[in-house]
Amino acid sequence: YRTNNGPAISGVRHWPILPTAAEPVTVFAQIEDPDGVAQPVLKYRVDPASAYTAVTMAYRGAGLYSGIIPAQSSGTRVAFYVEAADAGTPVASSRFPDDAPTRECLVGFGEVQPGGTLGDYRLWVTQSNVARWTARGKQSNRALDATFVYGGCRVVYNAGTLYSGSPWHTPGYSGPDGSACDYELNLADDDTVLGAGDFVLATIGNLNSDPTYQAERTAFWIGRKIGAPYLHRRYIKLFFNSQQRSAVYEDAQQPNGDVVSEFFPDDNNGDLHKIEDWFEFDDSGDNKFGNVDATMLKFTTTGGVKKTARYRWNWRPRGYGESGSAFTNLFALVDAANASQPEPFRTHVLGLMDVEEFMRVLAVERIVGNWDSYGYSRGKNMFAYKPRSSRWQLLPWDIDFVLSSGGNSATDPLFGSNEPVLELLRAFPEFQRAYWRAFQNACN
């Protein structure tokens, strides 16, 4: 609908991806326009300086252009973007990124090259965005512009990054390059890495409380061995603006659409809920002053209707099937779990809940002593999934207070929790036998 558009700029990349201090960097771009392309320009600045240097890009044939950024000292980051105009009338221009210089591409010089076999992930963020990140509310979900480098062989410009972590953790965060913190990384749908667009780059254990770096992974391994869903965690070395963060991090799989598709490949469009604390905050938005654990107790309003507002923050919808205010399937489960015993309790629960699977997950939490979980001493750190054609299942998540890393004693009782509805389930003889079977399977 426009009279003329600027050139299409695609395939932007720099080489080498991880230059030494002695190496200049070549920036390539594919630039095309039916009216022809006027001379494209590479504009770069040495962060945090604001002044740009313009470099005329040379034509390499077949629509490919390149420009050179000179070598820089170790630890230097250079921000750049590409600008091109066409030969049309009137002249139209365009940039990559399209909103540059609001967003830019980054390249770091003289990066540390770690030894060993662990993968290395890197985040490059401008100093202005580091300052903004440090000063703003820690609970902000607005992603900041970053360049992500995977293993020295893949670069993704204009990734979005922010803190990951609950209000239990974030008060201790002192900036993305300060104290240990977890990062969320969001990639564009057409520029994924390992087939994924969302990453959580996590400290291991409860903010590095696990000196072995193995406790949480062992907990998931136990769950996998007895047939419970589990999350894959990959050891990595993480660098933020050239600084290595802790001795080791993890690329930690989250209960999301990828996990649902993995465990429910033929029924992956059901209802996914995060079982979590309901938090209240002070005016800063950073400091919680109260939290309420999740439960399946009945909460009703006028006329005996379920009070959706009471469930919304403890059973958070995660974008499947139902909207953020539609809890039809969850309310059916609440009714079943609170029905009169033995009937219709038994029939309704078995019709809606995969009791064997529920009990396996609850047993794993006791085996590893993870008191910080739904069905133990807390009402959080769990997901629940309702496939369209089968019954509710639990998906364990965030199992870091375990074994010798903050977990409860090996002599802790196998029954008792702050969730009375689950205690009714565990006390019902038929369902209790499923619970005992899970422990027997673990022993075997």
N, C-alpha and C positions, 0 to 999 in steps of 0.2 A: 504493500500500500504506500510505500515511500517512493518518491521520485528517484532516489538513489541511495544506496547503502555503501558503507565503507567496505574495504577488503575483508575477506574471511581470513582470520589468522588462526592457525591450528598447529598441532604437533610441536608446540614450543618445548624446547628441552635445552639443557646445558651439558657440556662435556669438557673435561671429566666431571662426573657427578661429585666426587670428593677430591678436589684439586689440592695439591700441596701448596706451600707458600711460594714456590718458585714457578708455578704453572699458571699461564693465562687460561681463561675459560672462554670457550666458543659457545655462543647462544644461537641455536637454529630455530627457524620458524618456517612453516609452509604458508605462503601468502598468495591469495588468488582473488581476482576480480574480473568480471567480463569486460569492464572498461579499460583494463590494464592497471598495473600497479606503479604508482610514483615511488620515489626512493624511500624505502622503509628505514626506520631509525630505531636503534636500541638505546634506551635511556637507563642509566644506572647511577646509583649513589652508594657511597660507603657508609653503612649504618653506624652511628645515628645521625650523620650529617644529612642535611635536607637538600643540598644542591645536587642536581643531576648533571651528568656528563652525557652528551649525545654522540652516538657512534653511527655512522652510515653503514647499513648492512649491505654486504656484497651478494650479488646474485650468483647462485650455484647451478642454476638450470632446473627445469621442471617445477618451477614455483618455489624452490627452496632458497632461503636467504640466511646469511649468518653475520654475526658481529662479535667482536672480541672485547672481553673485560680483562684488563691487565692483571697480572699476578699481584697478590696482596699478602700482607704479613699473616702469620698463623693466628687463628682466633677471630679474624675479621669476617664479617658477613656483609655481602653486597646485595642490595635490593635492586631489581630491574623490572622493566616492562618493555613491550614492543609496540611501536606506533607506525601505522601505515595509512597512506591516502591513495585514492584511485585517480585515474586520469579522466574521470567523467566530468560532465557539466550539469549542475554545479559539482565541485569537488566534494567528496565525502571521505571521512577518515574514521578509523577504528583503532582500538587498543586491545592488547592482551596483557593482563586481565582486562575485561571490558570496562571496569570501573576504576582502572589505575589513574592516579596513584593511591586511591583508597586501599586497594589491595595490590600487592606486588608479588613477584617471585623472588626467592632468596637462594643464595649460594654461600656456603661456608668454606673458608680456606684453612688449610693446615689442620684438618680434623684428626683427632686421635684415632688410630687404626688398632682396635683391640685384637689381642691374640685369642687363641682358643677356638672352640667350635660353636659357641652360642651366637645366635643371630644378633645383629645390631640394628637398632631403630634410632632415628634422629629426628628431632623437631627443631626447626629454625624459626624464630619469632623476632620481629623487629623490636628494638629497645622501647619504642613508643607503646607497642602492644604489651610488652612485659610490664611497663609502668602502669598501664591501664588495668591489666590483669591483677596486679598486686594491690591496687587502690580500690577496686570495685568490690561489690558484695561477693562473698565467697560462694553463695548459692546461685549465682547467676548462671543461667542456661544459654546465654548468648555466646556462640562460638566466636573466637578471635582468629584472624587470618594467620596461617602458618604454612611452611613448606615441610613436607614429610619425606624422609629418605629411608627406603627399605633396603638394608643389606648392602649399601653402596652400589646397587645395580638398578634402582628404580627411584625416581623422584616424582612426587605429586605436589604440584603447586596449589595454593589456595585451599588447602585442607582447613577444616575448622577445629579448634581445640579449646578446651575448658577443663576445669577441675572435674574429676569424678570422685564420688564419695558422699556419704550421708552426713547430716549435721553432727553425728558423733565424731567424725574425723576432721571435717573442714575447719573448725575453729583453730586447729593447730597449723593450718597451712599459712605460710608466710611469703607467698609468691611462687610462681612456677619454677624459679631457680633458687628457692630458699629451702626450707625444711622439706623432708620427704613428703611427697603427695602423689595421688593417683591422677592420671590424665585420661580424658576422653578425646577421641580422635574421630572426626566425621569426614568422609570422603564423598565426592560427587558420585552420582549413580553411574556415570560413564567413565569413571577413573578409579575403579576399585582395586584393592590389593588382596591377593589370595582369595578373590571372589567376594570379599567383604567390604562394606562401606562404613562400618562402625567398629571401632576398637576401644578397649579399655586397657591402658598400660598401667599395671598395678604394682604397688609395693607388695612384697610377699609377706603373708601373715598379717597380723594387725599392726600395720605401720612398722614392719621389720622387727616384730617381737619374736619371730621364729629364727633362731640362729642357724638352724639346719637348712632352711629354705625348702623343706620337704613336707611339713605337717599337713597343710591344706591339700596338697596334691595326693598325699597318702589317704586322706579322708575320702576324696573322690574315687580313688582307686578301690577302696573297700566297697563303696557304693556300686561301682561298676561290676565288681566281682559277684555281688549278690543280685544283680539285675535291676538296680535302680538307675534312673537317668543320671548323667554326670556331665561335667563341663571340662573341656580340654584347656590346659594351661601350658603355655610354652615359655621356657626360660629365655630371656633376652638380656642384652646390655642396652640400656637406654641413655641417649645423650640429648641434653637440652642446651642449645646454643654452645656446643663444644664441651659442656660439663657433664661428666658421667654421673648419673643419678643412682646412688646406692651401689652396692656390689653387684646386684643382679635384680632385674625386674621380671614381670611376667606379662605376656600378651594373653589376657584372661578372657576366655569365651564367656559371654553373658546369655542369660535366658531370653532370647529374642526370636525373631522369625527364622533365623538360620537354625537355631537349636530345635525349634518346633518342627521344622522341615526334616531335620536329622532323625528325630525320634518318632515323628508321626508323618512319614512321607506321603501317606495316602489320605491324610486328614489334617492338613496343616492350616486350615482356615477357621479354626474354632476360637474360643475365648481364652485369652491369656491374661492372668491377673498377678500383679506383684503383691505379695503379702508383706506388709511393711508397717512401721510406726506411723501414727498420725502425729505430726509435729506441730507445735505452736512456737512462734518466734517473737523476739522483741522487734522494735521498730527498725533496727539495722538490717534485719533479715538474715543475719549471720549467727546469732546466738539463740539457741532454743531454750525455752523456759518450761517446756512440758512435752510429754509424749505419751501416747496411749497405744497399747499393743492391740494387734488384730485378734479378732475372735469371731466365731460363727454363732454367737448368741443372737437371739431375736431382738431387734430394735424396731419399734413401730411408731407411727404417728396417727393422726386422726383416722378413725375407721379401721384400725388394725393394719393399715398399709405399711409395708416396710419403709423405713426412713433411709432413703438412698444416701442422704448427706452423711449419715453415720457410718456407712460402709465405704464411701468413695475413697477416703484417704488411707484406709487399711487394706482394701482390696482394689488396688489401682489398675484400671484397665490398661492394657498395653497394645491397643490398636488392632484387635482381632474381633471380627464378627460384630460384637455389640459396640455401641458408642460409649463415651465417657459417662453417660448418665443412664444407660440401660443395663440392668443387672438381673435380667430375668432368670438366666441359668444359675447364677450364684444364689439368688433368693430361693430357688427350688431346692438347692443343696442345703441351705440353712433350714428350710422347713423339714426336710428329711432327717437331718441330724438332730433336730429337736422334737421329733415325733414321739408319741407314746411307745414304750417298750412292753412286750417284745414286738408287737405289731401295732401300727404299720411301720415302726422304726426299721426293722430288719429288711423288709421288702423294699421300702423306699430308698434306704441307704445303698443296698446292693444294686438297685437300678440306676443310681446316679454316680456312685463312687467306686473306683477300682480299689477295693479295700486291701487286697494283697499288696498292691503297689504303695498305697499310703503307708501301710505298716512297715514295708521295707525301708522307706525313706526315714520314718520316725525311728526305726531301730538303728540305722546308720548314725543318726545324730547322737544317740545314746552310746553307741560303741566308741565313738571318737570323743565323747564328752563335750559336744558343742552346745553348751547351755544357751548360747546366743542365737536361738532358733525357734521357729514356730513349733509348738508342741513340746517344748522343754521349758525354759524359764523366761522366754520372750515370745513376742508375737510378730516375728519379722524374719528376714533372710530366707525366704522361700517364695517360690512361684507356684501357681496352680493353673492347670490347663484343662479345658473342657473341649475335647474334639467334638465335631458335629455329630458323629455317628457312634461315639462310645462314651465312656464314663470319665469323670474327673480324675486327674492324676497330679501328684506333687512333683515339682522340680527343685531340688536343693540348690542353694546358691550361697556364696560368701561363708564358707566353712573355715574360719580362721582361728577361733578360740577352741583349739582341739589338741588332744594328746598332751604333750608336755608344754605346749605353747598356749597356756591360758585355759586349757580345757578342764572340765570338772574331773574329780577323782574317778579312778577305775572302779571304786566301790559305790559310786552314786546309784541311787535307786533307778530302776528301769521304768517306774511309773511315777506319775505326778507331774503337773505342769500348771501354768497360769491360764490355760485354755480349758475351761470346764467341758466344752462340747467334745473335744478330743478325748478327754478322760472318760466321758460316757461311752465313746466308741471303743476305747481300749479296755473298758470294763465289761463290755458285752461279750459273753463267753465265745461265741462263734468268731467274732472279730479279734478277740484276745488270742485265740489260737493262731490266727494269721500273724500276729505280732511275734509270738513265740517261734513260729516257723522261720521268720526272718532271722532271728538270732541263731537258730539251729543251722540254717543255711550258711551264715557267716562262719560259724564254728567249723563247718564241714569244708 
